[in-house]
Amino acid sequence: MGSETALPKWASKPCMMGIDEAGRGPVLGPMVYGCLYCSCSFQKKLSTLNFADSKTLKEEKREELFENLKADESIGWAVDVIDPREISAKMLKKHKINLNEISHDSAIGLVGRVLNMGVLLTEVYVDTVGDAEKYRIKLSERFPSIKFVVAKKADSLYPVVSGASIVAKVTRDRALRDWVFDETAENMHRNFGSGYPGDPETKSWLDDHKHIVFGFPTLVRFSWGTCTSYSKHLVEVLWEADADEEDGSSEKTRKRQLKLTNVGFTASKRKTEDIESSGKGRCKFFQARKLELLSEF
């Protein structure tokens, strides 16, 4: 998603980019990384477009600014929408990928995508995640021809990052507003508040939408600590799974069942028990949530 149409003439001249995210902390919905890029010669003009840290702007103003930048042929933009299921699956897998790594990978992906479009990026400004200097070195090693500036609160320091902040925030807000639930349970509603763990409305929504077998709807980042308190209400689940892919024996072909005491939660160490089964493979529920079979914890 983004302004990935015919490459404008200005893209062949030195260009700058800003990168920021929206939705890092919420327990609900995707995390969105957004970028804005333009010719370096457009920098002064960019500072007059009233971009600001999206968190300081009302929703109506963010929407207005987003539509303005989309219509401006001197500006390009792109987003990476990271599904809550992907976030939780990576954070709970055997070799865990933490949120900082997920964030870094997303930013790197945006830089690579814009470069592959043919844009001559020479400067990139990034709102930091983790240690700013280590992050800058990581980016510079990956893209040695680009000058990186990584800073805290970059969205309030550099207009190009402020613009990226608006791109990310509006995209996430729209994703939540237009979210289509995979689940069809009765009494589901969309009154989930801000999606942040401390929001009473969000907590109430989580309590209303937990299921003793299937956990939470796919909107929820079930790896979040906020979900831990609900794990005591879940029941043990037997589900059919493929044999461990790392197992080199002939038993690869057989199916097994995995017994989980806490599906999708990290509150306590989960028990596993492999049982031979003639089942038909991994349950769709676990495929959709990108949960993998683990033999050791």
Salt bridges, closest charged atoms under 4 A:
GLU4 OE2 - ARG113 NH1 3.15
ASP53 OD1 - LYS55 NZ 3.23
GLU59 OE2 - ARG177 NH1 3.43
GLU63 OE1 - ARG174 NH2 2.52
GLU63 OE2 - ARG177 NH2 3.75
GLU64 OE2 - LYS61 NZ 3.75
GLU67 OE2 - LYS70 NZ 3.50
GLU67 OE2 - ARG174 NH2 2.86
ASP83 OD1 - ARG85 NE 2.91
GLU86 OE2 - LYS90 NZ 2.84
GLU133 OE2 - ARG136 NH2 2.74
ASP155 OD2 - LYS55 NZ 3.23
ASP173 OD2 - ARG62 NH2 3.10
ASP173 OD1 - LYS169 NZ 3.39
ASP182 OD2 - ARG85 NH1 3.18
GLU183 OE2 - ARG289 NH2 3.20
ASP207 OD1 - LYS210 NZ 2.73
ASP208 OD2 - HIS189 NE2 3.76
GLU236 OE1 - LYS259 NZ 3.42
ASP242 OD1 - LYS255 NZ 2.95
GLU251 OE1 - ARG254 NH2 2.84
ASP274 OD2 - ARG256 NH1 3.14
